[in-house]
Each structure stands twice: as structure tokens, then as C-alpha cells.
């Protein structure tokens, strides 16, 4: 079973390699990634977070933790943001690779992403709110960008200190105990 890497693992800071659209091996990898995501109460997971340098993400922002039958992950192979729109919004984000903290991140609310599905077909997905934020967050992972690079510079030290405290408390992926606030 795949395991979630935690910051500051160097794999999380590297740019992921493109996948071959239609590669049969991606189906099994994405199924395992989805299982890891669900087991840790996540709504998205990028391949680098489980130690794989692949441009592959799974997301499911509609999953109801009380109803396993609501699982319907979307697998995005080689996703690329093609449009961001709207006035930037600051909202708290957690990350399975930085367990225990929620950090205020400023993002445009709407994202449109072009990607290949597991059959190698070119698709687009667009959304705002949690979907738009999740798409941007997971694609950041493919580009070696973690929460600590996404947070405003004046809050970076606070975020790092909160993460050290969360690690000392033994918080695990999917748990958010410490919230960094905008000053």
C-alpha cells in the first residue's frame, strides 16, 4: 500500500514527470491513491505525495465520509490549468503531506483544467469553491509547491512553527488541529 510522504520530504519539492496517457499501470496506481486519500479523509491527492514522480492526481470533493457509496474519484493525468478567474479568496487549506495544520492560502476561486482520463482521452474540468481550490492545490504538488510555498510570506514562519507543533503532537494525515490565522 502507498504511504503519504510528509514535508519536508524532497520528493514533494520536485517537479513531477509527465505520464503516458492511456498507460494501463495508471489505473492501478490511481485506485491505490484514491484508497489512501479516502483512508485519510482527503479530498485530493497528487502522486508525489505518495512518492511517485508522476503528473497524476485523484480528487473527490463530493465524498461523504458517512456514505462510502458516495465515492466517485476523478483521475486527472497530466493536468494543466488553462484558466483561473475571479477575485482571489483567502481560505484555510490543509494537506495530507503537512498533517495537523490549516493555513490561509490566497487563490482565485475558479479553475479550468485540461487533462487526460485513464483511457487517454483529453477532457476539461472546471469549478469554483472547493473544486477550484482542490484542483489548484493538487496541481501545485505536481510542480513541487507545498503549503509552505503557497502561504503568504509573512505567514510562512507561523505555518512552519505550527507544523512543528503538529508533528510534536503526533497529528496524522487527515487531522487538522492547529489553524494558522491571517494577522
MIVO-442787 format. One record per residue: x negated, y negated, z negated of N, C-alpha, C, O in turn; residue number from 1. Coordinates in pm, whole numbers, always signed. Atoms other than C-alpha are relative to their C-alpha. Layout:
PT X Y Z X Y Z X Y Z X Y Z NUM
...
END
This chain:
PT -85 +119 +0 +0 +0 +0 -89 -125 +0 -194 -129 -64 1
PT +72 +127 -7 -116 -351 +79 +13 -73 -134 +112 -59 -204 2
PT -3 +80 +122 -203 -581 -210 -25 -146 +33 -98 -180 +126 3
PT +12 +144 -22 -178 -957 -233 -135 -50 -51 -174 -25 -165 4
PT +125 +66 +40 -509 -1143 -236 +36 -128 -74 +137 -192 -45 5
PT -23 +123 +76 -534 -1428 -482 -112 -100 +26 -228 -63 +43 6
PT +100 +106 -14 -706 -1761 -442 -98 +15 -116 -57 +43 -228 7
PT +65 +60 -116 -996 -1824 -415 -58 +101 +99 -164 +74 +156 8
PT +55 -99 -92 -1048 -1511 -201 -33 -67 +134 +52 -137 +189 9
PT +41 +69 -123 -1242 -1626 +109 +85 +36 +122 +91 -44 +216 10
PT -86 -36 -113 -1006 -1440 +346 +113 -102 +15 +158 -129 +126 11
PT -110 +97 -2 -739 -1696 +251 -42 -133 +63 +44 -213 +101 12
PT +49 +127 -54 -959 -1980 +379 -49 +12 +144 -100 -84 +201 13
PT +47 -24 -137 -1040 -1825 +719 +117 -7 +98 +231 +24 +63 14
PT -100 +1 -106 -853 -1874 +1044 +22 +143 +49 -74 +213 +81 15
PT -33 -137 -41 -672 -1552 +1140 -14 +17 +151 +1 -78 +227 16
PT +17 -35 -141 -731 -1378 +1472 +135 +27 +66 +227 +78 +2 17
PT -125 -29 -72 -459 -1357 +1738 +25 +151 +7 -68 +232 +7 18
PT -43 -139 -16 -265 -1032 +1768 +28 +24 +148 +46 -70 +226 19
PT -40 -39 -135 -193 -844 +2088 +153 +18 -3 +201 +113 -65 20
PT -146 -15 +1 +183 -899 +2150 +40 +140 +50 -11 +188 +150 21
PT -47 -133 -36 +361 -564 +2164 -83 +113 -59 -50 +230 -37 22
PT +85 -102 +63 +87 -381 +1967 +84 +81 -98 +139 +27 -193 23
PT -82 -89 +83 +262 -81 +1811 -41 -1 -147 +44 +16 -235 24
PT +48 -2 +138 +44 -99 +1497 +60 -113 -83 +68 -103 -205 25
PT -57 +114 +73 +204 -434 +1406 +131 +35 -67 +167 -25 -168 26
PT -128 -39 +61 +536 -264 +1333 -22 +57 -140 +46 +18 -235 27
PT +27 -59 +131 +393 -55 +1050 -57 -103 -96 -18 -109 -213 28
PT +59 +105 +85 +184 -345 +918 +109 -95 -49 +112 -129 -168 29
PT -104 +96 +39 +486 -579 +919 +99 +63 -98 +149 -5 -187 30
PT -88 -68 +96 +702 -319 +740 -64 +2 -139 +3 -23 -239 31
PT +70 +0 +128 +438 -288 +469 -5 -141 -59 +13 -159 -180 32
PT +3 +139 +48 +406 -667 +447 +135 -40 -57 +142 -104 -162 33
PT -134 +33 +50 +783 -703 +408 +24 +64 -135 +80 +1 -225 34
PT -17 -69 +129 +783 -447 +128 -74 -72 -111 -21 -91 -220 35
PT +79 +75 +98 +506 -636 -52 +71 -132 -33 +80 -171 -149 36
PT -69 +127 +20 +695 -963 -2 +122 +19 -91 +140 -55 -189 37
PT -121 -24 +80 +1021 -822 -142 -35 +43 -143 +29 -2 -238 38
PT +38 -48 +134 +848 -645 -433 -52 -112 -89 -54 -98 -211 39
PT +53 +113 +77 +702 -982 -538 +90 -123 +7 +47 -234 -24 40
PT -100 +107 -5 +1017 -1192 -487 -43 -118 +87 -15 -233 +54 41
PT +41 +105 -92 +865 -1385 -198 +102 -18 +111 +187 +69 +133 42
PT -86 +23 -117 +1043 -1539 +100 -83 -6 +127 -29 -25 +236 43
PT +88 -3 -115 +739 -1526 +329 -134 +57 -40 -176 +48 -155 44
PT +132 -56 +26 +406 -1353 +361 -78 +0 +131 -27 +43 +235 45
PT +88 +1 -116 +117 -1401 +603 -103 +112 -15 -146 +144 -126 46
PT +95 -112 +2 -121 -1119 +698 -128 -30 -78 -176 +58 -149 47
PT +120 +25 +79 -428 -1295 +550 +23 +17 -151 -71 +46 -225 48
PT -29 -14 +143 -254 -1282 +211 -13 +144 -47 -22 +170 -167 49
PT +21 -140 +36 -288 -903 +222 -131 +51 +61 -148 +171 +80 50
PT +134 -35 -44 -643 -910 +356 -16 +31 +147 -120 +83 +188 51
PT +6 -29 -143 -565 -881 +728 -16 -130 +78 +70 -218 +69 52
PT +22 +120 -80 -709 -1143 +962 +79 +11 +130 +22 +29 +238 53
PT -91 -9 -115 -409 -1134 +1195 +99 -114 -6 +142 -155 -114 54
PT -100 +107 -8 -173 -1407 +1314 +138 +65 +0 +204 +76 +103 55
PT -123 -75 +20 +129 -1224 +1175 +63 -44 -131 -4 -47 -235 56
PT -72 +35 +123 +393 -1337 +925 +134 +70 -2 +191 +104 +102 57
PT -137 -46 +20 +714 -1200 +781 +68 -101 -91 +9 -151 -187 58
PT -77 +92 +83 +984 -1423 +639 +142 +52 -18 +195 +123 +68 59
PT -141 -29 +26 +1326 -1377 +484 +48 -97 -106 +40 -70 -226 60
PT -43 +104 +94 +1468 -1692 +328 +144 +22 -47 +191 -50 -135 61
PT -140 -25 +38 +1822 -1548 +301 +15 +121 -92 +127 +154 -132 62
PT -5 -122 +81 +1732 -1239 +95 +57 -29 -138 +16 -124 -206 63
PT -61 +8 +133 +1945 -1194 -216 -61 +109 -86 -40 +228 -59 64
PT +69 -98 +83 +1740 -1024 -487 +96 +95 -71 +55 +202 -117 65
PT -101 -87 +62 +2063 -879 -629 +58 +100 +99 +129 +192 +58 66
PT -60 -83 -104 +2152 -711 -298 -105 +42 +102 -131 -31 +198 67
PT +104 -48 -91 +1882 -504 -126 +48 +12 +144 -32 +1 +237 68
PT -50 -14 -137 +2111 -456 +174 -6 -132 +77 +15 -133 +198 69
PT +10 +130 -68 +2067 -828 +249 -138 -21 +63 -162 -123 +127 70
PT +134 +12 -58 +1706 -765 +353 +8 -2 +153 +66 +87 +215 71
PT +1 +13 -145 +1655 -883 +710 -123 -83 +40 -109 -198 +83 72
PT +121 +79 -27 +1292 -988 +761 -15 -34 +147 +22 +44 +235 73
PT +36 +44 -135 +1187 -1184 +1067 -151 +13 +10 -224 -38 -76 74
PT +143 -19 -20 +846 -1085 +1201 -43 -93 +114 +14 -90 +223 75
PT +51 +95 -99 +651 -1353 +1388 -144 +35 +31 -230 +32 -57 76
PT +134 -33 -48 +346 -1254 +1593 -54 -122 +73 +12 -177 +162 77
PT +66 +118 -60 +107 -1536 +1689 +89 -124 -2 +103 -191 +100 78
PT -89 +116 +3 +346 -1808 +1569 -76 -132 +14 -188 -147 -35 79
PT +56 +134 -17 +278 -2168 +1668 +110 -103 -21 +220 -88 +33 80
PT -95 +109 +18 +454 -2480 +1552 +3 -82 +128 -101 -127 +176 81
PT -12 +80 -122 +589 -2662 +1858 +68 -134 -29 +61 -226 +53 82
PT -63 +129 +35 +785 -2935 +1679 +22 -7 -150 +64 +89 -214 83
PT -35 +36 +138 +813 -3095 +1336 +77 -130 +9 +42 -219 +87 84
PT -81 +122 -8 +1077 -3359 +1272 +59 -34 -137 +68 +50 -226 85
PT -64 +48 +121 +1240 -3567 +1003 -97 -74 -90 -219 -62 -77 86
PT +81 +70 +98 +1120 -3787 +723 -58 +101 -98 +14 +188 -148 87
PT +62 -96 +92 +870 -3599 +505 +72 +6 -135 +118 -95 -188 88
PT -65 -26 +128 +1013 -3445 +188 -102 +66 -91 -173 +157 -50 89
PT +86 -64 +99 +819 -3360 -127 +85 +98 -78 +189 +61 -133 90
PT -72 -102 +76 +931 -3035 -286 -102 +98 -57 -212 +112 -4 91
PT +88 -98 +63 +779 -2772 -512 -11 +125 +84 +89 +176 +136 92
PT +24 -124 -70 +621 -2472 -344 -83 +92 -89 -177 +49 -157 93
PT +81 -103 +63 +494 -2152 -494 -68 +79 +110 -41 +58 +228 94
PT +71 -82 -97 +268 -1900 -325 -39 +131 -67 -89 +132 -179 95
PT +35 -130 +56 +219 -1529 -379 -150 +14 -23 -191 +93 -108 96
PT +145 -5 +18 -158 -1585 -347 -51 -98 -105 -169 -97 -138 97
PT +34 +94 +108 -155 -1859 -613 +108 +15 -107 +180 -81 -136 98
PT -112 -27 +90 +77 -1698 -870 +1 -88 -123 -102 -130 -175 99
PT -19 +68 +126 +219 -1881 -1162 +21 -149 +9 +52 -213 -92 100
PT -13 +146 -9 +236 -2235 -1026 +98 -39 +111 +120 +34 +207 101
PT -79 +67 -103 +468 -2459 -830 -63 -137 +19 -89 -209 -78 102
PT +75 +121 -32 +305 -2751 -653 +82 -87 +95 +139 -35 +191 103
PT -74 +86 -93 +468 -3056 -489 -76 -17 +132 -189 -65 +135 104
PT +61 +8 -134 +397 -3042 -116 +91 -86 +88 +213 -69 +88 105
PT -73 +88 -91 +500 -3307 +137 +1 +63 +140 -105 +88 +198 106
PT -13 -59 -133 +633 -3159 +462 +120 -63 +72 +214 -110 +10 107
PT -117 +37 -80 +863 -3257 +746 +104 +110 -22 +68 +227 -34 108
PT -100 -102 +33 +1195 -3081 +684 +35 +97 +112 +82 +208 +86 109
PT -40 -82 -114 +1247 -2941 +1035 -124 +54 +71 -219 -19 +96 110
PT +110 -60 -77 +1017 -2698 +1215 +57 +89 +109 +153 +163 +87 111
PT -31 -93 -110 +1044 -2525 +1552 -130 +75 +29 -236 +15 +45 112
PT +116 -86 -16 +810 -2231 +1605 +21 +95 +117 +128 +154 +132 113
PT -1 -97 -110 +731 -2026 +1915 -85 +119 -45 -193 +102 -102 114
PT +69 -120 +44 +626 -1666 +1853 +40 +119 +87 +134 +111 +166 115
PT -37 -126 -64 +630 -1312 +1988 +65 +89 -105 +24 +90 -221 116
PT -56 -99 +91 +854 -1048 +1834 -83 +128 +11 -181 +132 +86 117
PT +77 -124 +1 +733 -693 +1772 +0 +73 +134 -85 +158 +158 118
PT -4 -61 -133 +832 -591 +2126 -80 -79 +103 -85 -42 +221 119
PT +81 +81 -91 +607 -859 +2276 +79 -104 +77 +27 -161 +173 120
PT -84 +100 -67 +894 -1088 +2379 -21 -137 -66 -32 -146 -188 121
PT +19 +136 +49 +848 -1465 +2346 +133 -56 -51 +234 -51 +20 122
PT -120 +53 +65 +1101 -1626 +2108 -32 -136 -61 -148 -178 -68 123
PT +14 +121 +81 +1161 -1951 +1922 +94 +11 -118 +202 +70 -109 124
PT -84 +10 +118 +1297 -2007 +1575 -12 -144 -49 -120 -203 -43 125
PT +2 +137 +51 +1393 -2342 +1428 +87 -7 -123 +186 +64 -135 126
PT -81 +18 +119 +1523 -2454 +1095 -52 -112 -85 -164 -160 -68 127
PT +40 +102 +95 +1516 -2707 +821 +14 +59 -140 +40 +178 -156 128
PT -10 -48 +137 +1522 -2684 +444 -104 +107 -28 -219 +96 +12 129
PT +91 -107 +40 +1370 -2365 +306 -63 +70 +121 -182 +103 +117 130
PT +55 -66 -117 +1328 -2206 +650 -111 -85 +63 -218 -33 +95 131
PT +101 +88 -58 +1141 -2508 +789 -126 -5 -86 -237 -2 -34 132
PT +114 +4 +93 +920 -2524 +480 -76 +132 +1 -199 +133 +3 133
PT +63 -132 +1 +853 -2149 +480 -82 +23 +127 -194 +75 +121 134
PT +73 -16 -125 +753 -2147 +846 -132 -77 -5 -237 -24 +32 135
PT +122 +81 +7 +504 -2429 +787 -100 +59 -99 -220 +64 -71 136
PT +87 -55 +105 +366 -2271 +467 -73 +125 +50 -194 +138 +32 137
PT +62 -125 -45 +306 -1929 +624 -95 -23 +117 -199 +43 +124 138
PT +92 +31 -110 +151 -2073 +941 -125 -68 -54 -234 -48 +0 139
PT +119 +55 +66 -78 -2276 +716 -96 +113 -39 -217 +101 -18 140
PT +85 -113 +40 -205 -1941 +581 -79 +55 +118 -195 +93 +103 141
PT +69 -51 -119 -291 -1831 +935 -116 -89 +41 -209 -46 +110 142
PT +103 +98 -33 -505 -2143 +966 -96 -25 -116 -174 -120 -113 143
PT +92 +11 +113 -688 -2092 +635 +33 -112 -97 -54 -160 -169 144
PT -43 +110 +86 -486 -2356 +450 +84 +57 -115 +186 +122 -91 145
PT -74 -46 +117 -371 -2278 +95 +75 -117 -64 +67 -230 -16 146
PT -69 +107 +74 -156 -2473 -151 -96 -112 -41 -60 -229 -42 147
PT +94 +99 +51 -469 -2644 -275 -46 -99 +106 -85 -211 +74 148
PT +31 +93 -109 -541 -2797 +66 +124 -78 +42 +113 -186 +100 149
PT -125 +65 -40 -174 -2887 +119 +48 -106 -98 +117 -200 -60 150
PT -44 +94 +102 -120 -3072 -206 -69 -134 +20 -181 -141 +71 151
PT +59 +134 -9 -182 -3447 -218 -133 -2 -76 -144 +57 -183 152
PT +134 +0 +63 -549 -3517 -301 +2 -41 -148 -73 +14 -228 153
PT -4 +46 +139 -458 -3697 -624 +57 +106 -95 +44 +92 -217 154
PT -56 -107 +83 -282 -3379 -748 -80 +130 +8 -49 +227 -60 155
PT +76 -124 -21 -541 -3122 -635 -62 +52 -129 -55 +171 -157 156
PT +61 -44 +127 -725 -3113 -970 +107 +53 -94 +86 +154 -161 157
PT -110 -48 +85 -393 -3080 -1154 +44 +140 +44 +69 +226 -39 158
PT -43 -130 -53 -296 -2789 -925 -102 +108 -35 -65 +218 -77 159
PT +105 -97 +33 -631 -2614 -977 -1 +32 -150 -18 +147 -188 160
PT -5 -23 +144 -608 -2661 -1354 +122 +84 -38 +113 +173 -123 161
PT -122 -78 +27 -250 -2527 -1356 -21 +145 +42 +25 +237 -27 162
PT +26 -136 -48 -365 -2225 -1155 -91 +75 -98 -67 +192 -127 163
PT +88 -64 +99 -646 -2152 -1403 +78 +37 -125 +57 +143 -183 164
PT -84 -28 +116 -392 -2175 -1686 +93 +118 +27 +113 +204 -58 165
PT -89 -110 -37 -152 -1943 -1500 -76 +133 +1 -23 +235 -43 166
PT +81 -121 +0 -433 -1690 -1448 -29 +44 -143 -23 +163 -174 167
PT +28 -32 +141 -520 -1710 -1819 +123 +61 -68 +110 +144 -158 168
PT -124 -54 +56 -154 -1638 -1899 +37 +135 +63 +131 +201 +18 169
PT -27 -128 -65 -164 -1336 -1668 +121 -1 +92 +179 +105 +119 170
PT -115 +6 -89 +110 -1461 -1437 -32 +70 +132 -143 +60 +183 171
PT +18 -83 -119 +160 -1239 -1134 +72 -60 +120 +154 -150 +106 172
PT -71 +48 -119 +270 -1296 -773 +152 +9 -19 +205 +108 -70 173
PT -145 +6 +16 +635 -1399 -766 +44 -69 -128 +162 -100 -144 174
PT -32 +69 +125 +616 -1562 -1111 -47 -145 +11 -158 -172 +59 175
PT +36 +141 +2 +616 -1939 -1147 +27 -52 -139 +142 -70 -178 176
PT -16 +46 +137 +554 -2061 -1497 -44 -143 -22 +0 -207 -118 177
PT +56 +132 +19 +367 -2388 -1452 +31 -86 +123 -3 -50 +236 178
PT -39 +89 -110 +502 -2674 -1244 -87 -125 -5 -92 -195 -107 179
PT +79 +123 -13 +268 -2949 -1126 +97 -108 +48 +172 -87 +142 180
PT -94 +108 -33 +457 -3278 -1110 -71 -116 +70 -190 -142 +48 181
PT +49 +122 -63 +413 -3583 -893 -15 -105 -109 +73 -121 -194 182
PT +24 +103 +102 +261 -3861 -1101 +66 -128 +40 +57 -227 -33 183
END
